[in-house]
């Protein structure tokens, strides 16, 4: 049996008209070097994984989805990076001195991004702004937020990121065009996750 692969753009009319899809969430598309990890070991946050082609191919795909009135959600992995390839770690003569990496809340894999450092906080904020502003995405699903949420410090990590991002989006997009910000907070107690979402919202 011969299998013919159909470009995703050609499936958009089927998604919109027949299935009535109004939103698509992509697996992480930031560059992970083509490794078989689903995109969950990123190292180049301003580049796109090669299966999407080049950056302009991704932008064309997002524009085509928007043309069909389908929202686009990015999966953002911001608690850890690929320990072998993340440039902001290995550019330092002593990589352990990198202000971007180091133990924060842990529990993930790869290298933790260290949100105790303002460099990291600003870097992740810039990544989010880049994809919102340059590619007009409609939202971000924040992967494994336990890895960058400190319940004893709401001035760093996830709470600050969400606060800064909401302020930026209100300035650039206005009140009538809200973005979707979703947290994957894998707590053993679902009510803990609800409490975290409420605290961040405040």
Residue, then its C-alpha position, 0 to 999 in steps of 0.5 A: x500500500x502506498x502512503x501519500x503525505x499531504x502538506x498540512x496546508x491542504x488539510x486546513x479546509x477539511x479542518x475548518x469546514x468539515x471538522x469545525x476546528x477553531x484552534x490548533x495547538x502545535x507540539x513544540x516547534x522551537x529548534x531541538x536539532x531534529x532529535x526524536x524527543x517531540x520538541x521537548x529538549x529545545x536549545x534554539x528558541x528563536x529558530x524553528x525545528x527543521x520539520x517545519x522548514x524555515x521560519x517563513x514556512x511556519x509563518x505562512x502556515x500560521x497565516x493560512x490557519x488564521x485565514x481559515x479562522x483557526x487560532x494557533x497555540x504554541x507549546x512553550x518549554x521554558x523550564x529546561x533545555x538540551x544540556x548538550x546544545x544550549x548555546x547560552x550555557x556552552x558559550x562560557x569558558x566554565x559553563x557552570x558560570x552561565x547565568x541562564x542555567x542552574x538548578x531552579x525548581x528542578x524535577x525535569x530533565x536536561x539543564x534547568x533554566x535558572x529563573x533566580x537570574x534576571x538574564x533568564x527571566x528576560x530571555x524567556x520573556x523575549x522568546x514569548x514576545x518574539x513568537x507573539x509579535x512576529x508570528x501573531x500566534x494566539x496563545x502559549x501552552x506553558x509546559x511543565x510549569x512546576x519547573x519554573x514556579x516557586x510557591x514562596x517567590x512570586x517575583x520570579x519565574x512563572x508569576x512574573x513571566x505571566x504578569x509581564x506577558x499579559x501587560x505586553x499583550x494588552x499594550x500590543x493587542x488591546x483588551x478586545x483581542x485576548x491571548x490564551x495562556x495555559x499552564x501545564x501544572x502537573x500537581x498530584x493534587x488538582x486543587x493545588x494547580x487551580x490555586x496556582x492558576x488563581x494566584x498567578x491570575x491575581 
